[in-house]
Amino acid sequence: LAGGFVWWLFQPLKVSLELTPSVTSLFSGNFIVFEKLLSSSDKASVDIVHELLSGEKIITARREKLLISGSQRISSRFFVPDAVKPGDYVLRVTVFF
């Protein structure tokens, strides 16, 4: 545009994640079962990384790609390997967009 300006106005994308466990006991060779509530202010393609941690060490991880719009409730299962011994663990779920 000669002698003009172009202004791009946009709303930043907001994505939220809420987890609710369906099973609270963890056993090796079984699944952690939980529900994810994903919300987005607009249509978005997201990568979700699930990691089972012992302290800062990642025991196992899984990645999935989803297309979300608005709010979506998704049931999920995360396999706990047979080699996992009794102890304290954290399931960390991170959303990248």
C-alpha positions as CSV (number, residue, x, y, z in Angstrom):
1,L,0.0,0.0,0.0
2,A,1.5,3.3,-1.1
3,G,1.6,5.7,1.8
4,G,-0.5,3.5,4.1
5,F,-0.1,1.2,7.0
6,V,-1.5,-2.3,7.5
7,W,-2.4,-3.2,11.1
8,W,-2.8,-6.8,12.1
9,L,-5.1,-7.2,15.1
10,F,-5.4,-10.7,16.6
11,Q,-6.5,-12.3,19.8
12,P,-3.8,-14.5,21.3
13,L,-4.8,-18.2,21.4
14,K,-5.6,-19.5,24.9
15,V,-5.5,-23.2,25.6
16,S,-6.2,-24.9,29.0
17,L,-5.9,-28.5,30.2
18,E,-7.6,-30.1,33.2
19,L,-6.9,-33.7,34.2
20,T,-9.1,-35.9,36.3
21,P,-7.9,-39.4,37.3
22,S,-10.3,-42.3,36.9
23,V,-7.9,-44.7,38.6
24,T,-5.7,-43.6,41.5
25,S,-3.7,-46.8,42.0
26,L,-0.7,-47.4,39.7
27,F,0.4,-50.9,38.9
28,S,3.2,-51.9,36.5
29,G,1.8,-53.6,33.3
30,N,-1.5,-51.7,33.6
31,F,-2.9,-48.4,32.4
32,I,-3.3,-45.0,34.2
33,V,-6.8,-44.0,33.2
34,F,-7.8,-40.3,33.2
35,E,-10.0,-37.7,31.6
36,K,-8.6,-34.6,29.9
37,L,-10.7,-31.5,29.5
38,L,-9.1,-29.4,26.8
39,S,-10.4,-25.8,26.1
40,S,-9.3,-23.5,23.4
41,S,-10.4,-19.9,22.6
42,D,-10.2,-20.8,18.8
43,K,-9.6,-23.8,16.6
44,A,-6.1,-25.1,17.4
45,S,-3.8,-28.0,16.5
46,V,-2.1,-29.1,19.7
47,D,0.6,-31.6,20.6
48,I,0.1,-33.3,24.0
49,V,3.0,-34.9,25.7
50,H,2.4,-37.4,28.5
51,E,5.4,-38.4,30.6
52,L,5.7,-40.7,33.6
53,L,8.4,-39.3,35.9
54,S,10.3,-40.7,38.9
55,G,11.9,-37.6,40.3
56,E,13.2,-35.7,37.3
57,K,13.8,-39.0,35.3
58,I,11.4,-39.7,32.5
59,I,10.4,-43.4,32.7
60,T,8.2,-43.4,29.6
61,A,6.5,-40.9,27.3
62,R,3.8,-40.7,24.7
63,R,2.9,-37.9,22.3
64,E,-0.4,-37.2,20.5
65,K,-1.6,-34.6,18.1
66,L,-5.2,-33.3,18.4
67,L,-7.3,-30.6,16.7
68,I,-9.5,-28.8,19.3
69,S,-12.1,-26.2,19.1
70,G,-14.0,-24.9,22.2
71,S,-14.1,-27.5,25.0
72,Q,-13.5,-31.2,24.5
73,R,-13.5,-34.0,27.1
74,I,-11.3,-36.9,26.2
75,S,-10.8,-40.2,28.0
76,S,-7.1,-41.3,27.9
77,R,-5.1,-44.3,28.9
78,F,-1.3,-44.3,29.6
79,F,0.5,-47.6,29.8
80,V,2.8,-48.2,32.7
81,P,5.7,-50.5,31.7
82,D,6.2,-53.9,33.5
83,A,9.7,-52.7,34.7
84,V,8.2,-49.9,36.8
85,K,8.8,-50.7,40.5
86,P,6.7,-49.5,43.5
87,G,7.4,-45.9,44.4
88,D,6.3,-42.3,43.9
89,Y,5.6,-41.2,40.3
90,V,4.2,-38.2,38.6
91,L,2.3,-38.2,35.3
92,R,3.2,-34.9,33.6
93,V,1.0,-33.8,30.7
94,T,2.1,-30.8,28.7
95,V,0.2,-29.1,25.8
96,F,2.2,-27.4,23.0
97,F,0.4,-25.2,20.5
